[in-house]
């Protein structure tokens, strides 16, 4: 019988990363290394999560999908045989590259994978900002000219952000994180990224990172102007942040005891603040800030005990047909 699973995080060194995940969430980071990403739930060829609780401790998410896929996923089918979502925490101490992910309609022709995602801001320090979409009126020819002269960042829509803000990023939307921010990222199970511009940075070997100008120009939606943030509404006990065919994300909070019906699919719970106890079955799970739990579809419903300051993300996925037809 399946039960709510927690996993060991997988840390990724990035040129733009820092050590804030240790300060905020007590992550056991390697010292003096810029950790930009913590892959919390992942089923990729290059990285896979290991279960760290209950009878299946030490087994991988890959094993779980291969041996208990129908019980785990329910109505949310696997994506190319793998778990359909990838959950990360991003620590952007510095700016990320200006980039884009390919839409499904052209991704396979380019040898990549489509990638739609969303960001939820958990910490925003002074100067925190996002680059998302294009400034109103930006044309493709103007964009290409400013790539050549090194000023393409001026074509991007810039937004100051605060804790609790979120942004939906459909594939084809150009974007970058502007630094001084920590983000929970929910995305399709993909790692295809095309870089437009990387602020003329060099890597640890003194070489500039690879850019993908031609691929980016094929992927960018040049009609996507000045998208808006979803601002946190603190008066709501539940706020829907994303309601898309690929995945749905909401915040929930309060100190009540609550039972939530899984409605035939799996769910992922991500701790934002406080503590949550998941009592759906043995073993029970205590979830703190910066921790994630995967609840299989066969659990049916989850009984949550919440502290007075608890807030969490509630994440569910769409079905295979929606993912195949999403532009």
N, C-alpha and C positions, 0 to 999 in steps of 0.2 A: 504494500500500500504506500502510495506517495504521500509526502508531507511538505510543509513549507521549507524551502531550501535557502541557505545562505552560502556564500562563496568567498574564497580568498581573492582579494584584489590583485590585479596585475599592473605593475607600475611601468610607465613608459617615459624615458628621458626625452625631453624636448628642449630645443634651444631657447624657447620662450617661457619655460616652466620655472617653478620655484619650490619652496618647502611649505607652502601654506596648508596643504592637506594634513600635515602632521599637527600644525597649530590648531586647525579648526576641528579635525575629526580624529586625531590621535593615530593616523595612519603610520605604520612602521616603515618610514621611507629610508632608503639608503642616504647617509649623510653627504652633504656637499655635492649633491647631484640635482640639476634642475629637472624635477619631475613635473611634466606638463599634463599627463593623463593617468588616471587610475581606471582601468577597465574593470568594472564591477561585475557585469554579467556579459559573457562573450562566448561565442561558438564560431571561431574562425580557424582557417588552416594554420595561421601563424600564432594563434593564442587561443587557449580554451580555459574556461573557469573550472576550478576544482571545488566540489562540495566540502564544506567544513563543519557540517552538523549532522547528527542523526545516524541511522543505520548505514546510509550510503556515503558517509564521510570518506573522502579520498577518491571517490568516483568523479568523472568529469561530466560537464554539461553535454559534451559530445556523446558520451556513453548513455546519458539519460535520454537524449533525443532518439538515439538509435534503438534503444531497448524498451522505452516507455513513452514513445512520442505521442501516441493517441491519448494516453492518460494525462500526460503533461499539458499538451496544447489544446485539446478539445477542438472547438470549432476554428481555432486559429492555427492553420496548417504551417508546416515547416517551410522555410524559404530555401529553395535549392537543396533540400535535405537537411538544413541546419536550423537552429533556433532563430526565429525571425527578427529579433531585435538585438541591439547592442547598447548597453548602458555604460556611460562613462561619467567621471568627474574630471573637469578641466580646471587646471590652475594656470591661468594666463597672467604671469607676472609681467610679461612684455607682450607686444603686439604679435598676433598670428599673421601669416601670409594672407593676402587678399586672394580668395579662392572660390571655386564653384565645384559642385558635384553633378554628374551627368543625369539627365532625365532618362526614364526607362526606354523611351522610344528611340534613343540613339546610343544608349550605354553599351549594348551588346556589340554594335558595329564598331565601337571604339575599343573593345576589349576590356571594358570596365563594368562596374555594377552601379545601378541607380542608388541614390542616397538622399532620402528626405529625412530631416531631423528637426528637433526643437531644443531650445536652450531655456533653462530656468536658472536665474541668477540667485545664488545663495550668499554671496558676499560681493559688495561693490565698494572699493576704496576710492579715495579722491582721484578724480580724473577718469574713472571707469567709463568706457564707451564701447559701442558696437558699430561696425560698418555693415549695413544690410541694404541690399538693393541699390538702385541707381538714383541719383538726384533727378528730380523732375526735368524732363526735356533732354537728358543726355542721349546722344545718338551713337550708333555703332561706330561711325567714322570718327567722331570725336573721341570715343573710348580708345580706339586703335591708335589714334594720333598721340594720346596722352600716355599710352603704354610705351610708345617709342621715345617720348621725351622724359619719362620717369615721373610724371605727375598724375598717373591714373587714379591715385587715391582720392583726388579731388572730384572724381566722377561718382564716388560712393555717397550714399545717404548715411549720415553719422547721427547716432543717438546716445545721449547720456543715459546711464542706467542706474537703478537702485536695487537693493535686495528685494526679491519677490517679483521683479519684472520677468517676462518671458517673451520669446520670439519664435515663431514658426518659420522653418526654412525648407520650403519645397525644393526639390532638385531643380537646378537651373537658376536659383537665386544667388547672386554673388554676395559674399559676406566675409567678415573677419571679426575677431575679437580684438578690441583695442587695448587690452592690458588692464592690470589692477582689478581683476575680477575672477571669481570662482563660479563655476557653472556646472549644473547637472545637465547632461546631454542624453537625450533619448533619440535613437536613430534606427533606420533600417540596418540590417546586418550587411554592411558594406564598408569598405575602407578605400574607395576610389575618390581621390581628390586631385583637382587640377589647379596649380598655382598660377595666378595672374601676375603677382608682384610680391616681393618679400623684403621690401624696405632696404634693399642693397646690403642685407646681412650676409655674413659668412659663417660656416660651420666651424667645428672644433679644429678642423684641418686647414682653416683659412680659405675655404672654397665656398662660393655662393651656392645656395641650394638650387636644385633644378626647377626651372619654370616650364609651364605647359601652355604657351600662348595659343597655339593653333587649336588645341583641344578645348581650351577655355572658351574661345570665341565661338566654337560650335555648340557649346552647352549653355551659354548665358542667355537668359530671357531678357532681351533688350526692351521689353515693354513692362518691366517690373520696377515701378517707381515708388520710392519712399514708403515702404511698409511700416505699419505701426506696431509698437510694443503692446502686449497685453499687460496692463498695470495691475498689481495686486489689489484686490478689494478685501480689506481686512474685516469688513462687516459680515462677510459670508463664511459659513462653516464649510462650504464646498464651492470651489470655483473651477469651471471648465476652462482649461488653457488651450487645448488642441482637441478638435473633434474631426478627425480625418479618416479616410478609408484605410490608411496604413496603420495608424495607431491613435489612441485617445489618451489624453493626460489631464488629470485634475489635481488640485490641492484639496486636502481635507484637514480639518483641525478641530480642537475642542478636547475637553477632559471627560467626555461621556464614554460609556461602553457602547460599542456599535457592532452590529452584525451586518456584513456586506455580502450579497449574493454575487458569485462569480459569473453567473449567467452563461455557463457552458464553456467558458474560456479560461485561460490562465490570467493571473494578474501579477504585477510587480509593485511592491511597496518600497518607496525610497524615503528614508528619514531626513527631514529638513531640520527639525528642532525637537527637543524633549525626548521622550521615550514612548515606544509603543510595544505592547505585548500581544503577540498573535497566538491565540489559544485554540485554533481550529482543530488541531490534533496533536498527538505526541510526536516529536518533542515540541514544546512551545518555544517560541522565538522572541527574544527581547531585541528590539531594533532601536538603535540610537541614531543621532544625526550623522549623515554620511555613510549609512549602511543600507543595504538593499536586500530584499527577500523576494524570491520567486515562489508564488503559490500555484500549484498545479490545478488544472481544471477539475480533477476528480475530488478535490477537497470540498467542492460545492459551495461553501460559504466560509467566511472567516469572522471570528469573534475577536474584536480589537479592544484592548484596554489602553487608554491614553492618559498621559499626565496632563496637567493644566496648560503646559506650554508646548504640547506636541503639535507638530504639523508634518504632513507627509505628502509625497506624490503618489497617486494611484494611476497605474499605467496598464492599459490593455492594448491588444493588437487586433488589426483587421484580419480578413481571411486571404487565402492565396489568390483568389480571383481578383480581389481588389488590388493586390500588389502587382499582378501581371498586367492589369489594364491601366494603372496609374501613369499619366504622362510624365 
